[in-house]
Amino acid sequence: MFAKRGNTAIAAVTAVALCSGVWLLHNGTAPHPPPQPGAAQAHPDPAARRSAAPALPPSPPDRIRIPSIRVGAPLMGLGLTPSGSLDVPPAERADLAGWYESGTTPGERGTAIVAGHVDNADGPAVFYRLGALRKGATVEVDRRDGSTAVFTVDAVEVYDTHDFPDEKVYGAAPRPELRVITCGGGWSRSTGYQGNVVVFAHLTGAR
């Protein structure tokens, strides 16, 4: 089960359907595999805990932008699969990301969740370069109330599917936070991607 809206928790560990790696499967091996975060990106600066902006009122998001990795994508609402894992956007929409619409909206207090594909059968998808993101980068989310929530990246980490830290990624937060998730880690022809790249960010401004 999962908690009520605004206190996000998701029952299962990963967005499994993000992780087939069909482009790699069709091409044998990709000439330019998706970047993976290094160890230096895994530990947030303690000062980041003191720099949060005040929470915004709830408002559904329409678009996510990550300028440093050239992401600008519309957002659709995502639910849970029958098994309790996070659902995913349609694989054929390489330009589309999604947010967990039964949870926190980006900018309000709590943990908001955004997910998108790393690739599809045709090549790189919306979050192909997510593993190249660095601490201190900016993530912007346009909201339906006309405001833009501005987040600063605290850490970028990669986890094996079997060791995915549910509570750390999906658990409730006392301030406005954002997680951006795609597939990553190793890749196998039999299982696809073997983990997830997760971006941890917190609200530092609005306009």
C-alpha positions as CSV (number, residue, x, y, z in Angstrom):
1,M,0.0,0.0,0.0
2,F,1.1,3.6,-0.2
3,A,0.5,6.6,1.9
4,K,-1.9,9.5,1.3
5,R,-1.1,12.3,-1.1
6,G,1.6,14.6,0.2
7,N,3.3,11.9,2.2
8,T,4.6,9.8,-0.7
9,A,5.5,6.2,-0.4
10,I,5.4,3.6,-3.2
11,A,5.1,-0.1,-2.4
12,A,7.5,-1.7,-4.9
13,V,11.0,-0.8,-5.6
14,T,11.4,0.3,-9.2
15,A,9.7,1.4,-12.3
16,V,10.4,-1.9,-14.0
17,A,9.0,-1.1,-17.4
18,L,11.5,1.7,-17.7
19,C,14.3,-0.7,-17.8
20,S,14.1,-3.1,-20.8
21,G,16.9,-1.4,-22.8
22,V,15.2,-2.3,-26.1
23,W,17.5,0.0,-28.1
24,L,20.6,-1.9,-26.8
25,L,18.8,-5.2,-27.5
26,H,18.0,-4.2,-31.1
27,N,21.6,-2.9,-31.7
28,G,23.6,-5.5,-29.8
29,T,25.6,-2.9,-28.0
30,A,25.1,0.8,-28.1
31,P,27.9,2.9,-29.5
32,H,27.2,5.5,-26.7
33,P,25.7,3.9,-23.6
34,P,23.9,6.2,-21.2
35,P,26.2,8.0,-18.8
36,Q,26.3,6.8,-15.2
37,P,26.9,9.0,-12.1
38,G,30.3,8.8,-10.4
39,A,30.9,8.3,-6.7
40,A,31.6,12.0,-6.3
41,Q,27.9,12.8,-7.1
42,A,26.5,10.5,-4.5
43,H,27.1,12.5,-1.3
44,P,25.2,15.8,-0.9
45,D,26.9,18.9,0.6
46,P,25.6,19.3,4.2
47,A,25.0,23.0,3.4
48,A,22.2,21.9,1.0
49,R,20.1,21.0,4.0
50,R,20.0,24.6,5.1
51,S,19.1,26.2,1.8
52,A,15.5,25.1,1.1
53,A,12.9,27.6,-0.1
54,P,9.4,27.8,1.4
55,A,7.0,25.2,0.2
56,L,4.5,26.1,-2.6
57,P,0.8,25.3,-2.5
58,P,-0.2,22.1,-4.4
59,S,-0.4,22.4,-8.1
60,P,0.0,19.6,-10.8
61,P,3.1,20.0,-13.0
62,D,3.1,20.4,-16.8
63,R,6.7,20.3,-17.8
64,I,10.2,19.5,-16.5
65,R,13.4,21.3,-17.7
66,I,17.0,20.3,-16.9
67,P,19.1,22.8,-18.8
68,S,22.5,21.3,-18.2
69,I,21.6,18.0,-19.9
70,R,19.2,19.6,-22.5
71,V,16.0,18.1,-21.1
72,G,12.7,19.9,-21.8
73,A,9.8,17.5,-21.6
74,P,6.0,17.5,-20.9
75,L,4.8,15.6,-17.9
76,M,1.9,13.1,-17.7
77,G,0.3,11.7,-14.6
78,L,1.5,8.2,-13.5
79,G,-0.2,5.7,-11.2
80,L,0.8,2.3,-9.8
81,T,0.8,-1.0,-11.6
82,P,-1.3,-3.9,-10.2
83,S,1.8,-5.2,-8.5
84,G,2.3,-1.8,-6.8
85,S,5.3,-0.5,-8.7
86,L,5.4,2.9,-10.3
87,D,3.9,3.0,-13.8
88,V,5.8,4.6,-16.7
89,P,5.0,6.8,-19.7
90,P,4.3,5.0,-23.1
91,A,7.6,3.6,-24.5
92,E,6.9,5.1,-27.9
93,R,6.9,8.7,-26.5
94,A,10.6,9.2,-26.1
95,D,10.1,12.9,-25.3
96,L,7.6,12.4,-22.4
97,A,8.2,12.1,-18.7
98,G,5.7,11.4,-15.9
99,W,5.0,12.3,-12.3
100,Y,3.4,10.2,-9.6
101,E,0.0,12.0,-9.4
102,S,-1.2,10.3,-6.2
103,G,1.8,11.7,-4.3
104,T,3.3,15.1,-3.7
105,T,3.1,17.8,-6.4
106,P,6.6,19.2,-7.2
107,G,7.2,22.3,-5.0
108,E,4.9,21.4,-2.1
109,R,6.3,19.9,1.1
110,G,7.2,16.2,0.7
111,T,8.8,14.1,-1.9
112,A,7.6,14.5,-5.5
113,I,8.5,11.7,-8.0
114,V,9.2,12.1,-11.7
115,A,10.2,9.2,-14.0
116,G,11.0,8.7,-17.6
117,H,12.6,6.3,-20.1
118,V,16.3,6.2,-20.7
119,D,15.8,4.8,-24.2
120,N,13.3,3.0,-26.5
121,A,13.5,0.9,-29.6
122,D,14.4,4.0,-31.7
123,G,17.3,5.3,-29.5
124,P,17.8,7.7,-26.5
125,A,14.7,8.9,-24.6
126,V,14.0,11.8,-22.3
127,F,16.3,10.9,-19.5
128,Y,19.1,9.3,-21.5
129,R,21.7,11.8,-20.0
130,L,20.3,11.8,-16.5
131,G,23.4,10.0,-15.2
132,A,25.5,12.9,-16.4
133,L,23.8,15.4,-14.1
134,R,26.0,17.0,-11.4
135,K,25.4,18.3,-7.9
136,G,24.3,21.9,-7.9
137,A,22.5,21.7,-11.3
138,T,19.1,23.1,-11.7
139,V,15.8,21.3,-12.3
140,E,12.8,23.4,-13.2
141,V,9.2,22.2,-13.1
142,D,6.4,24.3,-14.7
143,R,3.2,24.0,-12.7
144,R,-0.4,24.6,-13.8
145,D,-0.9,27.5,-11.4
146,G,1.6,29.4,-13.6
147,S,4.5,29.1,-11.2
148,T,7.8,27.4,-11.8
149,A,9.4,25.3,-9.0
150,V,13.2,25.5,-9.1
151,F,15.1,22.7,-7.6
152,T,18.9,22.2,-6.9
153,V,20.4,18.8,-7.3
154,D,21.9,17.4,-4.1
155,A,23.1,14.0,-5.3
156,V,22.9,11.6,-8.3
157,E,23.1,7.9,-7.4
158,V,22.8,4.6,-9.2
159,Y,21.3,1.5,-7.4
160,D,21.1,-2.1,-8.4
161,T,17.5,-3.2,-8.7
162,H,17.8,-5.7,-5.9
163,D,19.2,-3.1,-3.5
164,F,16.9,-0.2,-4.3
165,P,16.4,1.9,-1.2
166,D,12.7,2.4,-1.2
167,E,12.5,4.7,1.9
168,K,15.4,6.9,0.9
169,V,14.0,7.5,-2.6
170,Y,10.2,7.4,-2.1
171,G,9.9,8.3,1.6
172,A,8.2,11.4,2.9
173,A,10.4,14.5,3.4
174,P,9.9,17.5,5.8
175,R,10.7,20.0,3.0
176,P,9.9,20.2,-0.7
177,E,12.0,17.6,-2.5
178,L,12.1,16.0,-5.9
179,R,13.3,12.6,-7.2
180,V,13.9,12.0,-10.9
181,I,14.3,8.4,-11.9
182,T,15.3,6.4,-14.9
183,C,17.2,3.2,-15.7
184,G,20.9,2.7,-15.3
185,G,23.6,0.5,-14.0
186,G,24.7,-2.6,-15.9
187,W,22.9,-4.0,-18.8
188,S,22.2,-7.6,-19.8
189,R,20.5,-9.0,-23.0
190,S,18.4,-11.3,-20.8
191,T,17.3,-8.8,-18.1
192,G,17.8,-5.3,-19.6
193,Y,19.1,-2.5,-17.3
194,Q,20.0,-3.8,-13.9
195,G,19.4,-0.7,-11.8
196,N,18.2,2.8,-11.6
197,V,19.7,6.3,-11.7
198,V,18.1,8.6,-9.1
199,V,18.5,12.3,-8.8
200,F,17.9,13.9,-5.4
201,A,17.0,17.6,-5.4
202,H,15.3,20.1,-3.1
203,L,13.4,23.3,-3.7
204,T,15.5,26.4,-3.7
205,G,13.3,28.9,-5.5
206,A,10.1,29.7,-7.4
207,R,9.0,32.2,-10.0
